[in-house]
Amino acid sequence: MKLTDAIEEKEYIIKKIDTDDEELDAFLFSLGCYSGEAITVISHLKGGCIVSIKDGRYNIDNELAEAIIVG
């Protein structure tokens, strides 16, 4: 399931980052967003969502959220 379909306030484990864009992949990795890491959607917004990764909260757009596959 893509992160855009995730239920708010439920913790998921990132299965993979589905992108061919190395810059996007590197950016997500710098946030701590990589396979095996826990992620929680705090809230969905019109243009993206707010997520919690490790001890940080980030506002990510739909393009980034579509690339994150969770389970």
N, C-alpha and C positions, 0 to 999 in steps of 0.2 A: 504494500500500500504506500502511496505517496504521502508525504507529510501534509499536503494540502487537504487530504481526506481524514487526517487524524482527529480523534476526539480531544477536546480541550481538557486540561488537567490530568490526562492519563500519560504515564511514562511509557515510552517505547524504546526499543533498542534499534539503532541504525544498522540496517542490513548491508546497504551499499550506497555509494554516491554515483548516480547514473548520469554522467556527463563526459563529453569528449573535450570539453574546454579545460585545459590545464590550469589556466588562471583562476577559474571558478573553483576547481578542485582544491587548489592551493589556498584560496581564501577560506573555504569551508574548513579545511584542515587547521588553519590558523585559529579558528574559533573553537577548535576542539571537536569538530563535527566530522567523525570518521567511523568506519565500520566497527561495531561492537560497543560503541559509546551510547549512554542513555540520553534521551532527549524528551522534553515535555513541551507540548504546545500550551502556552498560557492563554492565548486568545487568537482568534482569526480576525483579520482586518480585511477591508475591501481589496487592498493591493498586496497583501501578504499575511504574515502572522508574527506573533511574538513568541519566541521559544526560550526555554531554559536549557542550557548545556553546561554541565559541571556547575560552577558557582556563578555563571554569568547569564544575563538575559539579553537577547538580541532581537531586533526587528528585522526580519528577512522578507524579501519580496517573493512574489509567486514563482519567479524563474528559479530562485534558489530552492524554494520549498518543493517544487516539482522534481528537482534533481535528487532529493533525499528520500530514499526508500527505507521504510521502517517496518517492523514486525512485532 
